[in-house]
Amino acid sequence: MKKNTLYILVLLVLVAVAYYVYTTKGSKSSISNRLKDFAVEDTSSIDKIIISNKNGSVLKLTKMNGIWMANDTIKTRKDIMRTLLETIKRVSIKSPVNKAMKDNVMKQLATGAVQVEIFVDGDLEKKYFVGGATQDGLGTFFLLDNSDEPIVAHIPGFDGYLTVRYNTNAEVWRDREVFRYYPQNIDIISIDYPNLKKESFSLRISGKDYISLTNGAGDTATGNINGEYLRSYLINYTDVQYENIANAKKIKLGEVLLPENLICTITVFDKSGTSKKVELFRRFFDGQNFIANGSENDLDQNRMFIRVNGKDVYNAQYNAFSKLIVRYSDFFTVPSK
């Protein structure tokens, strides 16, 4: 009798242990499977992403003819778009949120989370919410739509939180391109310097073996052009960017974008005949006062204003444009040995 009782007790213990192991593994497996629903492995199939916050700010990212656009009109930066798509692809579970924290995390997500909607072929594929960072800053609270189980998400190998990657400000996503031409796609580059016609120039690239270089006074180069300098100069147009948009509310553009402040005008035609005109202006905030009383020391020595195609005005760094601001005579300079 005692032996039977002992056997029964042992059996009950084994059953209890087996049940615990099964339910624990099943629970973990279930959580793991659910959390895998955050990621979209084939990001090339995504054609729209909508990010919105509780303040009513909405960002719509749409892939149009292979180019990602923000809110239909703003061409996006390739680097920041690549980062978002990588996040969507690689985001994974770090840990579930423990019971003691769950209520507070859910309240945080309810009041401050960013909503993310991901579309594939026009249909909603994923919808989830992104909250703030964990206390150690190495994880981010996520919540799937129609779920009451928040989790801590991360990207394996990345130390940091992910909230900042889901920004709803369209200007953050704006491509800052000014010039982006490969040498073989350039037809004409012209630079006009006010009151320096002999140093202004028009450079036409007709092919690998023929170029035409004329200055603003009508002189045409007949030889002795520094080929190495010319090739390096054309490469400089591969990627030139502005810094940010000039805030017209803080400055009166009409008082600073004056002919007296114009450094030069750069115009580029590509092989298709499309042109881009960029005017470079000295940067300061009271143009009329500068003309009357100013000195060279009153100028910003690091930045300038640029106006693209006669419309949009940006702040730009001299470092980005100094490699473009060359003169006609520079093309004949013999490189130092």
Secondary structure as GFF3:
##gff-version 3
##sequence-region A 1 337
A	DSSP	alpha_helix	2	35	.	.	.	ID=ss1
A	DSSP	three_ten_helix	36	38	.	.	.	ID=ss2
A	DSSP	three_ten_helix	43	45	.	.	.	ID=ss3
A	DSSP	beta_strand	46	52	.	.	.	ID=ss4
A	DSSP	beta_strand	58	64	.	.	.	ID=ss5
A	DSSP	beta_strand	67	70	.	.	.	ID=ss6
A	DSSP	beta_strand	74	75	.	.	.	ID=ss7
A	DSSP	alpha_helix	78	90	.	.	.	ID=ss8
A	DSSP	beta_strand	92	96	.	.	.	ID=ss9
A	DSSP	alpha_helix	99	112	.	.	.	ID=ss10
A	DSSP	beta_strand	114	120	.	.	.	ID=ss11
A	DSSP	beta_strand	123	133	.	.	.	ID=ss12
A	DSSP	beta_strand	140	144	.	.	.	ID=ss13
A	DSSP	beta_strand	151	154	.	.	.	ID=ss14
A	DSSP	three_ten_helix	163	165	.	.	.	ID=ss15
A	DSSP	alpha_helix	170	173	.	.	.	ID=ss16
A	DSSP	beta_strand	177	179	.	.	.	ID=ss17
A	DSSP	three_ten_helix	183	185	.	.	.	ID=ss18
A	DSSP	beta_strand	186	192	.	.	.	ID=ss19
A	DSSP	beta_strand	201	205	.	.	.	ID=ss20
A	DSSP	beta_strand	211	215	.	.	.	ID=ss21
A	DSSP	alpha_helix	227	235	.	.	.	ID=ss22
A	DSSP	beta_strand	240	241	.	.	.	ID=ss23
A	DSSP	beta_strand	244	245	.	.	.	ID=ss24
A	DSSP	alpha_helix	253	256	.	.	.	ID=ss25
A	DSSP	three_ten_helix	259	261	.	.	.	ID=ss26
A	DSSP	beta_strand	262	270	.	.	.	ID=ss27
A	DSSP	beta_strand	275	282	.	.	.	ID=ss28
A	DSSP	alpha_helix	287	293	.	.	.	ID=ss29
A	DSSP	three_ten_helix	296	298	.	.	.	ID=ss30
A	DSSP	beta_strand	303	308	.	.	.	ID=ss31
A	DSSP	beta_strand	312	317	.	.	.	ID=ss32
A	DSSP	alpha_helix	318	321	.	.	.	ID=ss33
A	DSSP	three_ten_helix	328	332	.	.	.	ID=ss34
###
